[in-house]
């Protein structure tokens, strides 16, 4: 397997992931795939095609990573993840050099762990999740696929987060609490009790405001 990697999608999340990739020094060639850029390069990275080119690009790039972010809408990330799987790409985890990941934690594939984030002992992080800058995932947490823990979010021990749920910046989830699938938890919220699936919730204490 070569040390080349494709990044899918430009924007703020792309720039964060690019920083983290450079911090590891692992990949010697980086290409960007995006449907909207007409320039030949973006932040110094060559634009090598669009989503339609992912099949043919596989001969040059073994690795690919989704750099489209998500704030409550994971549909694009889901679609791209399916395309990468179909075309046989290796989808690595990108872990910033400043992050701390316990040796007893388990990460699926396509997980991003940002600057100074912490994933502690016994935690499980599902495929294509984002653990953003400074987020803390304490011991024995279980995050399903496509979860986004925003910058500075804190999940205390034994927290469970459902598929596709977004935890806002600076939110704190009490130990043992479960947040269901497809939820949005607002920034700086204090989640003291379980939140049912398909909910938008925020506040201190956090309360369900409406259903999605």
Rosetta blueprint (number, residue, H / E / L):
1 X L
2 X L
3 X L
4 X E
5 X E
6 X E
7 X E
8 X E
9 X L
10 X L
11 X L
12 X H
13 X H
14 X H
15 X H
16 X H
17 X H
18 X H
19 X H
20 X H
21 X H
22 X H
23 X H
24 X H
25 X L
26 X L
27 X L
28 X L
29 X E
30 X E
31 X E
32 X E
33 X E
34 X L
35 X L
36 X L
37 X L
38 X L
39 X L
40 X L
41 X E
42 X E
43 X L
44 X L
45 X E
46 X E
47 X E
48 X E
49 X E
50 X L
51 X H
52 X H
53 X H
54 X H
55 X H
56 X H
57 X H
58 X L
59 X L
60 X L
61 X L
62 X L
63 X E
64 X E
65 X E
66 X E
67 X L
68 X L
69 X L
70 X L
71 X L
72 X L
73 X L
74 X L
75 X H
76 X H
77 X H
78 X H
79 X H
80 X H
81 X H
82 X H
83 X H
84 X H
85 X H
86 X H
87 X L
88 X L
89 X L
90 X E
91 X L
92 X L
93 X L
94 X E
95 X E
96 X L
97 X L
98 X L
99 X L
100 X E
101 X E
102 X L
103 X L
104 X L
105 X L
106 X E
107 X E
108 X L
109 X L
110 X L
111 X L
112 X E
113 X E
114 X L
115 X L
116 X L
117 X L
118 X E
119 X E
120 X L
121 X L
122 X L
123 X L
124 X E
125 X E
126 X L
127 X L
128 X L
129 X L
130 X E
131 X E
132 X L
133 X L
134 X L
135 X L
136 X E
137 X E
138 X L
139 X L
140 X L
141 X L
142 X E
143 X E
144 X L
145 X L
146 X L
147 X L
148 X E
149 X E
150 X L
151 X L
152 X L
153 X L
154 X E
155 X E
156 X L
157 X L
158 X L
159 X L
160 X E
161 X E
162 X L
163 X L
164 X L
165 X L
166 X E
167 X E
168 X L
169 X L
170 X L
171 X L
172 X E
173 X E
174 X L
175 X L
176 X L
177 X L
178 X E
179 X E
180 X L
181 X L
182 X L
183 X L
184 X E
185 X E
186 X L
187 X L
188 X L
189 X L
190 X E
191 X E
192 X L
193 X L
194 X L
195 X E
196 X L
197 X L
198 X L
199 X E
200 X E
201 X E
202 X E
203 X L
204 X L
205 X L
206 X L
207 X E
208 X E
209 X E
210 X E
211 X E
212 X L
